[in-house]
Amino acid sequence: MNGLALLIPLALLLGLSGLVAFFWALGSGQFDDMEGAALRILVDDAPAPPENPLG
Amino acid sequence: MTAIAGDPTRTLFAVPGMRCAGCIAKLESGLAPVPGIASARVNFTARQVAIDHAPGLQLPDLQAAIAKLGFEAQPIQGNAPAPSESRDLLKATAVAGFASMNVMLLSVSVWSGAAGATRDLFHLLSALIAIPTVAYSGRPFFKSAWAALSHGRTNMDVPISIGVLLVTALSLFETLTSGAHAYFDGAVMLLFFLLVGRVLDSVMRDRARDGVAALLKQTAPGALTLKPDGTTEWRAADTLAPGMRMIVAAGERLAADGVVEAGASSLDLALLTGESAPQPVGEGAKVHAGTLNLDAPLTVRITAAGPDTAIADIARLMEQAGQARSRYVRIADRAARLYAPAVHTLALLSFFGWMLAGAGWHHSLLIAAAVLIITCPCALGLAVPAAQIVAAGTLMRSGVLIKDGSALERLAEVDRALFDKTGTLTLGRPQPVDLDRLRPVMKPAVLALAQGSRHPLSAALRTALEQQGVTPAPVEQIREEPGFGMRGRYLGAPVSLGRPGADEADSQMAVAFTMDGLEPCLLHFEDAIRPGTGATLARLDRLGIRGSIASGDRAESVAPVAQALNLAAQTDMRPEDKLAAIGSLAATGAKVLMVGDGLNDGPALAAGHASMAPASASDVGQTAADAVFMGDSLAPIATTIMVARRTMRIVRQNFAIAISYNMVAIPLALLGLVTPLVAALAMSGSSIIVVGNALRLRRVPQ
């Protein structure tokens, strides 16, 4: 029983964190443009302005 | 990124022309540095770009900025589209999925022999997970069931809601009294499977809606108005009022109805009447919103704007015509009308039967609940959406966009077709027919002249010549002469491409090419019939669908097309006449498929039992149609009908599977043999079979 007392809440918590992550992703618009997201990987980033050329 | 003062305004543009990753980069990085634009963000799925910009920037400026990057953009006016219900359904599904996995975890241990305090604890934990889940994920069903019941009707959601609520309540009672069986896993799993069906249905509607929204073009977003003091101001279409004067440049659409005050030009009325030949207008002529000014700038005094224009009349007609379609009852709801009363009677009978047999009310209620949950239309809820979304995916790959599931059901039923002529049976754009009359050495000069004009005939010449691999010659001093055409100098001699002289003109659309010292060359155009039209009509015939033409064009221009395709034709039809034609066909029991593209077809498209429009159609046509097909060929029409009919066959098979599963399961439930384990197995088993059967629709028919 001691093992269950730890494992069941742990399992629920893990599942719940997955659910929360999904809700967050949905809310922040990550599923709004599925095709675009697949293509954006191919877009070259604009050259970043050289803020600190000496590194 | 440009810094701007004040709050930025957000404007949405539909950019149907974006096709690849390069376009995203080009638009976003190309727009950002434009003065006044704070940022631009592309939504590729919807083919839209959202621009945050200074409030001072006008629509035409933004449009010009996008045009400079090489894209055609149309502003999407009005508020952003209503937030879709997909997102809420997806959240409900995620919660139900999470809950059913965890409850199942606990249930499996109960089934494998947990007893005593452990079983009670696991049941209690299941209850703690399941009850909030039912309250949250069940809402879409409870709401719809309540709406149906309060109108005195019943739908699929009524047995679902009653079943889920009853089972949850009974399981809670069992848990609190240390009973042996709790059905929490069945309740949440049922919700999960049904929600998957709902999400599929909703995703399908959204995808089509986004697709159409991307193509949705405003008739004319506004006009340049002439103020009394002689200055000009650009005003949006909804702020135009009668009495104002607007200047319409060549190549622009009119934003309001009015009377021409100055200028002479010709107008393309295709959007309004379906007529393909441009109509000349001069001072005092009445002109309508939505028509395209072709030749020269016009000054128009506005007589009617906004809701009073002829276009708005058509829109109202369309709204009325669409009401009949909204009364269509979908197959799942028709099935529910028979199914729901049967299930409820059965559950009630089993309750009283066991009461009479002397099994206390608690035991009887448990059996009644088992009957409800085993008959709950889990497979039925998936049977229709699963088949329809697979079919919609198949059709999308062959270039047809279906609006929703009900469209597929109606398309499967049609047995008669009406075609518009201009833009539907024909391509809707002029094509040169006798280009060979032009001497090869002259072609480069003609191309150079044609490139300078936006007139449809010039555009047609340009496309045809470019296809032949002709490159433009260096013609000098090219200028467009309003009302005539193009002039320039080539090899030192004056050349022209334009309206033929009165003596050479005949009934056909034509332009004349002249060069000093040479005989003028007359080039004819016609609106060609779409490729493969004859074959498609034959295929439709074999499917038992007879076609005919309903055109707004004159009899002389319809006759050649009707003869070539061997179709009966009605001509000179106003939008009301097309509506009446569909009405009288429907009265004889025919289910009419309307295929059309123009604004004038809008009401007919909305009134037809089902309707399709080519992607080249006006936005009104695309909005009113059930399905939009891409490309020049009409072949997708026959393909769509075939896929729609096959989908309905699969849906019926799925119903049969669900019912035969019930035939086995219901007696077991009535005898009280259905434990939570049996219910879980039966439910997932039948759902998987139904989805698997639906996947057979992925094949495209030939």
Interface residues (C-beta under 8 A of the other chain):
Chain A: M1 L4 I8 A11 L12 G15 L16 G18 L19 F22 F23 L26 F31 D32 D33 M34 E35 G36 L39 R40 I41 L42 V43 D44 A46
Chain B: C20 A21 G22 I24 A25 S29 V42 N43 F44 T45 A46 R87 L90 K91 A94 V95 F98 M101 N102 L105 L106 T118 L125 I129
